Amino acid sequence: MPYLFLSPFLVSFLAFVVYPLIYAANLSTTRTRIIGGTTFVGIDNYLRALSDDNFWTGVRNMVAFGIVQVPIMLGAALGAALLLDSGILKRPTVFRLVFFLPFAVPSVVAALVWGYLYGQSFGPIAQIARFLSLDPPLFITPATVIPSLANITTWQWTGYNMVIMYAALKAIPTELYEAARVDGASGLRIAWHIKIPAIAPAIMLTLVFSIIGTFQLFNEPNLFRITSPTVVGTNFTPNMYVYNLAFGNQQFDYSAAIAFTLAVVTALLVALVLGFNAWRRRRA
């Protein structure tokens, strides 16, 4: 009987997750030529990926993006969660809704909205700057495109991470707070010495999710490429590079190898973060 109830999920999982992965893994070990057809090439596509400057350019862009965006987003989410848990807000439900609402906005819509706000000729920010006799700020340049993209994803995902941290805060026994207040601890000391250490696993979970999400970035830069192709190229992110290889150049075999290589790079970075966290906890 349990397997009967699990069967719809298991069938869907095998059909839409496991089988496509197996198919892509097999595809990544082949090469299709105009003359000769499809042949097995083993790990040649992976060796080519390791020396592909376009792929590593996208990886470097995402590392720079993550360094800028992830700490800001998680810091804002943690601050909002602590503020909600403190009980000092008069309308916590409204506050929680306002923070979480951007997560309900599809990423394509969010990119379009912020693209309008960033616009140089019609955007409201540019219009306000001209009204004040100032030069409109340039949001989509080689130096500012990563912070501009980071602003969009931070706006959209802070509420999601806040909910995870807030749920972890609600699981902390209130006896700990009462004992700390009896000892004369202030609200800030309780937050720093009790709340944040207690939800460290939840913070680490959001960090891992954020690292994975960073290397999956696609919709926002892909839309910006339409208006600023000289700033955001087809290899600005690894996922954009995979997409353009597959559907632009019809190199499905090589794009599959790039996708698996990206998965390995992401897994190594996540393992590095988790390993550092385990080492820090042992030292503490």
N, C-alpha and C positions, 0 to 999 in steps of 0.2 A: 504493500500500500504506500509506504513513503516514496518509493521509486516512481509510482504512478503519479503522485503529485509533483515530484521533481522533474518528470519527463519533459514537460513543455520547456522549462528552462534549459535542461540538458541538451535537448534537440536543437534549440536555438543557439546555445553556446557552441555546440559542435559545428553547426552549419555556418554561423556568421563570425566566429572567432577562431576556432581551432583549424577548420579547413582552410580559410583564407591565409592563416599563418603558414601552414604546411605548403600550400600552393606558392606563396611568395618565397618561402625558403628554397623550394625547388627551382623557382624561376630565377632566383639570384645566382644559381650555379650554372646558368646557360647563357648563350649569346646567340642572337638572331642576326644573320647576315642576309643581304639580298641574294648573294650567290652562296649556296651551301646550306641555307635554312638554319634551323636551330640546332646548336651543338652544345655538348656538355663541356664546361671550361673549369669546373672545380671552384677554387678560391680566387681565380683571376680577377673577377669583378671586385672582390673585397680588397685585394692588393691594389687595384686601381683606385678604389675609394680612399685608401689610406694615403695615397699620394695626390689626391685631387684638391687643388688649392681652392676651388669654388666651394667644396664641402666644408673645408676647415675655416674659410672666411665666414660662412654662416654660423659655425660653431663658436668662433671668436665673438661674433656679434651677439650671440645669445648669452655667452658668459658675461660680456659687458652689460647687457640688458639685465641679467639676473643680479649682478652686483649692485646696480642702481635701484632696481625695482623691488626685489624680494625683501630686503631689510626695511624699506619704507612701508611696504604693504603690511608685513607682519607686525611691525611696530605700531602702526595705526590700528590694526585689528586687536592687538593685545591691549592697547590703551582704551579702545572702545569697550572691550569685554570687561576690563577692570572697572570702568566707569559704570557700566550696567550693573555689575555685581556689587558695587559699593552701596547702592540703595539711595544715593543722593539725588537721582533724577526724579522729577515729578511725573513725567510721562515716559516711562521706560519702553512701553510698547511702541509708541510713536518713534522714539529714538532707534529702536531695534529695526523697525520697518524701514526707516529712512536709510539706514546703513545697508540693509540687506536688499533693498529694492533694485539697485543697479545690477545685482547678480541675475535678476530675472530678465534683464535686457539681453537679447542675443548679441553675440560679439560683433556680428556684421552691422547690426543697427547701431551699436555703441561706436564702432569705427566711423560710420557715416555721420553720426551726430557730432563727434569730436572733430572729424574732418571739416565739417561746416564751421565749427567754432574756431578751428585753426586757419580757415581760409584767409588769404591775403587781400582779396578783392571784395568779398561779400561777407566775411565772417564778422560777428559782433565785436570780437576783441580788436580786430583791425579797425573797425569803424570807431570804436571808443578811442583808440590811440590817435586816429586822425582828428577826431573831434577835439582832443586835448593838444593838437599840434605836435604829436610825437610820431616817430617812425613806427609802423606796425611791426611787432615782433615776428621773427622768422621761426616757425615751428618745425618745418620740414627742410632741414639742411643736413649735410653730413655730420655736423657737430651737435645738432639738436634733435635729430629724428629718434634716437634711442630714448632720451628723456620724455619726448612727446608720446611715444608708444608706451613707455612705463607709466605715464600718467593715466592713460586709458585703462590699462589692465589693473592698476591699483584702484582706480575708481570702481571697477567692475567686481573685483575679487576680494576687497577688504571685508565686506559684509559676510561673505561665505566663511572666511577664516575666523571672523569674529564669533560666529555662531558655534564653531567647533570649540574655540577657547572658552566661550561663555558656558557651554554645556559641561566642559571639564571643571570649570570653577564651581558650578552648582553641585558637583559631586563631592566637594571637599567638606568634611564634617565641620559643622559650625562650632563644635566644642573647641577646635583649635583657635578660632577667632576670639572666643570668649576668654580662653586662658591667656591669650596674648594681651587682650584689653585689661585683664586683671593685673598683668605685669606692667601695665603702663605704656604699651606699644601704641603708636599712632596709626592712622589708616595707611599712610605711606609705608611705614615699616612692616605692617601686616602684609601689604601687597608685595613688597620686595622680598621679605624673608619667609613668607608662608605661601601666598597664592601662586606667585610665579614659579618657585621650585616645585610646588605640588602639581602644576599643569605642564611641567616640562615635557612629558611624553606627547601631550596634545600639540605643544608648540613644535616639537620635532616632526610630528605627523604633518602639520601644515607646511613646514619647511620642505619636507620630501615631496609633497604634492606640488609645491611652488616650483621646485627644481624641474620636476617632470613637465609641468605646464609651460615652463619657460622654453624648453626645447621643442615643445609642440606648437609654439606660436606660429600662426599662419594667417588668420583672417585679417587682422589689423594691418600688418605690413603689406599684404597682398592687395588690399584696397588702396593703400597709399601709393603703391607702385603705379596705379593707373594715372594718378595726377602728378606724381614725381618720379618718373622712371629713371632719371639720372641720379637720384638719391637712393631709392630703394630698388635694387636690382633683383633679377630672378633668383639670385643665390643669397639674398639678404638673410634668410633663415634656412636651416637645413630642410625643413618641411616644404618651403617654397621651391627649393632646388629639386627635391624629390618630385614634387608635383609637375614642375616644368620639364624635367627629364622624361617623366612618364607620359604626360598628356600634350606636351609641346613638341618633344623630339621623338616620341614613340620608343624610348629606350626603357621598356618595362623591366627588363632583366637587370640592368645596371641600377635603375632607381630602386628596385627591391633590395639590392645589395647595400645601397646607401642608407635605406631605411633601417635595415638590420644593424649596420654600423653605428647609426645614430642611437639605436636602442642600447647598444653596448656602451657607448660613450656616456649616455644618461645613467645607465646602471652603475658604471664605475664612479661617477660623480656622487650619486646617492650613497653608494657603499663607502666612499671616502668621508662623507658627512657623518654617516652613522658610526663609522669606525672612530672618527675623531670624538664624537659625542660619548661613545663607550669608554674611550681612553680618558676623557676628561672626568667622567663619573668615577672611574677607578682611582684616579689621582685625588679626587675630592674625598 
